[in-house]
Amino acid sequence: MEATGPTNSDLYISCTMPSIEVGTVGGGTVLPPQASCLEMLGLKGSCNAEPGGNARKLAQVICGTVLAGELSLMSALAAGHLVKSHLRHNRSYINMAPGHMKDTLPRAMTMPGTCINQAP
């Protein structure tokens, strides 16, 4: 991510995945769920016009998905929502509690992934 444009008020974001290995032929692509997803994307099987074209397009879809996730994560971090959410759902409470307090917490509060406060 970098600022760009005449006044540096635009954001340029890119994602590079130099060694992603994907395929649209063989392997797990013959399994019904995987074949169905490739079919929905229009990428099932080989590309006769351009060998490897469907695999290349699948890699672009994956990279675009990763890029969208990164952008979403950065916006949550910038707005402070990520930290607030983790604190609200106590995902970091145990790690922040002093060592002597961990032994006095109710068992439910020490179980990983336990949500103590319910969201409204």
N, C-alpha and C positions, 0 to 999 in steps of 0.2 A: 504494500500500500504506500502510495506517495501522493503528496499534493502536486497538482499540475494546473495548467491553464495560465492565462495571462496574469491573473492576480493570485495564483496558487489557491484558489477557492474551490477547485474541482478535485475529485479524488480518482486516482488511477489505481485500480486493484487488479492483480493478475494472479494466476495460480499455475505453477509449473510442476508437472509430475513426470519427470524424465524417464522413469522406468516402470510405468504401469503396464501390466500384461493382461490383456483381455482378449476374448475371442467370441465369435458368434457361430462357430462351427465345431462340432465334436464336444467331448468332455461332458460337463454338466449341462450344456445347452440343450441336450435331448430330454432332460427331465421336464415334466409338464409345467411346473411353476416358472422355471427359467425360460423355457421356450415361449410361454405365454407373455412374459414381460418383454422379451426380445421382439415378439410379434407386435405388441402394442407400440413399441418404439419404431417399428418398421425396419428392424435391423437383424431379423432372424435369417440365418444362413449366410452363404457367401454372396459377395457382390460381383456379378459377372462383368459389369462395366469397368470396375476398378478393384482389382484384387486387394483384399485387406481393407477396403473402404468401409464396410460395416463395422469392423473392429475399431477402426480409427474414429468413426462417429460415436461408437459406444464409449470409447475413452474420453471423447469430448463431453459427452453427457455426464459421465462420472466426474470429470474435472469441473464442469459447470456446477454440479451439485455440491462439490466440496467448496467451491468458490462462494456459493450462496450461503452455505453453512458458516464459513469464515466471516462473511459480511454480517450475518445475523449475530454471531458471537461478538464481533467487535462493536456492533451497535448496542448490544446489551451491556457490554463492559463500559462503553462511553457514557451511557445513560445511567449507569449504576444499578440496573435491574438485575444483573447476574448475581452480584454480591447480596443484594437485598433478598432475592429469591432464596439463595442458599441459607442465609441467616433465618429467614422466615420459616423455612421448612427444616431447620435444625440440621442441615447436612454438614455444617462445620462446627456445631456446638461441642461435640465430644473432643475434637481436636483442639479447641480453644480453651476447654476447661482445664484448670490446673490439675496436676497428677493426683493430688490427695482428694480432689472432688470427684474424680471418676469412680472411686470406690463407693461413694455415697449416693450416686445417681440411681434412680429406679432402673431396673433391668431393661425396661422398654426403651429407655433413653440411650442405652449403650449398645443396642443392636444396630448393626450397619443398615442404612437405608430406611430406618424408622422415622416416620414423620410424627412429631409430637403435637404441633399446632396444626389444626386443619385449616386449609384456606377457606376464606368466606365464600 
